[in-house]
Amino acid sequence: MGEEKIVFVDENGSEFELQILFTYHSENFNKNYVVFFNQDNDELLAGVIDENGNVSDVETDEEYDEIDKQIDLYYEENDQ
């Protein structure tokens, strides 16, 4: 598995690097999602990707429930 990474800058101007685990399109919400891994604190994060590649926050609990299922499938398929 290749490691794709992205650098985010927070509101304080601090940069942090996240590894992109996977992306997927949800038919239920008609949105594209990205799931990241933050190696600094072993945290998984997710966001919505628009057509320009901009990432925004996930808006609903229902979306998070679907993302959780996709994460479970990812780890099952990758034996992690």
Contacts in CASP RR format, 6 or more apart in sequence:
PFRMAT RR
TARGET T0000
AUTHOR 0000-0000-0000
METHOD contacts of the structure
MODEL  1
MGEEKIVFVDENGSEFELQILFTYHSENFNKNYVVFFNQDNDELLAGVID
ENGNVSDVETDEEYDEIDKQIDLYYEENDQ
1 78 0 8 1.000
3 19 0 8 1.000
4 19 0 8 1.000
4 20 0 8 1.000
5 17 0 8 1.000
5 18 0 8 1.000
5 19 0 8 1.000
5 20 0 8 1.000
6 17 0 8 1.000
6 18 0 8 1.000
6 20 0 8 1.000
6 36 0 8 1.000
7 15 0 8 1.000
7 16 0 8 1.000
7 17 0 8 1.000
7 18 0 8 1.000
8 15 0 8 1.000
8 16 0 8 1.000
8 17 0 8 1.000
8 18 0 8 1.000
9 15 0 8 1.000
10 16 0 8 1.000
16 38 0 8 1.000
16 40 0 8 1.000
17 39 0 8 1.000
18 36 0 8 1.000
18 37 0 8 1.000
18 38 0 8 1.000
18 45 0 8 1.000
19 36 0 8 1.000
19 37 0 8 1.000
19 38 0 8 1.000
19 39 0 8 1.000
20 34 0 8 1.000
20 35 0 8 1.000
20 36 0 8 1.000
21 35 0 8 1.000
21 36 0 8 1.000
21 37 0 8 1.000
21 44 0 8 1.000
21 71 0 8 1.000
21 74 0 8 1.000
22 34 0 8 1.000
22 35 0 8 1.000
22 70 0 8 1.000
22 74 0 8 1.000
23 32 0 8 1.000
23 33 0 8 1.000
23 34 0 8 1.000
23 35 0 8 1.000
23 49 0 8 1.000
24 32 0 8 1.000
24 33 0 8 1.000
24 70 0 8 1.000
25 31 0 8 1.000
25 32 0 8 1.000
25 33 0 8 1.000
26 32 0 8 1.000
26 33 0 8 1.000
26 63 0 8 1.000
26 66 0 8 1.000
28 66 0 8 1.000
29 62 0 8 1.000
29 63 0 8 1.000
29 66 0 8 1.000
31 48 0 8 1.000
31 49 0 8 1.000
31 63 0 8 1.000
32 48 0 8 1.000
32 49 0 8 1.000
32 50 0 8 1.000
33 46 0 8 1.000
33 47 0 8 1.000
33 48 0 8 1.000
33 49 0 8 1.000
33 58 0 8 1.000
33 63 0 8 1.000
33 67 0 8 1.000
33 70 0 8 1.000
34 46 0 8 1.000
34 47 0 8 1.000
34 48 0 8 1.000
34 49 0 8 1.000
34 55 0 8 1.000
35 44 0 8 1.000
35 45 0 8 1.000
35 46 0 8 1.000
35 47 0 8 1.000
35 67 0 8 1.000
35 70 0 8 1.000
35 71 0 8 1.000
35 74 0 8 1.000
36 44 0 8 1.000
36 45 0 8 1.000
36 46 0 8 1.000
36 47 0 8 1.000
37 43 0 8 1.000
37 44 0 8 1.000
37 45 0 8 1.000
38 44 0 8 1.000
38 45 0 8 1.000
44 71 0 8 1.000
46 58 0 8 1.000
46 64 0 8 1.000
46 67 0 8 1.000
47 55 0 8 1.000
47 56 0 8 1.000
47 57 0 8 1.000
47 58 0 8 1.000
48 55 0 8 1.000
48 56 0 8 1.000
48 57 0 8 1.000
48 58 0 8 1.000
48 59 0 8 1.000
48 63 0 8 1.000
49 55 0 8 1.000
50 56 0 8 1.000
58 64 0 8 1.000
58 67 0 8 1.000
END
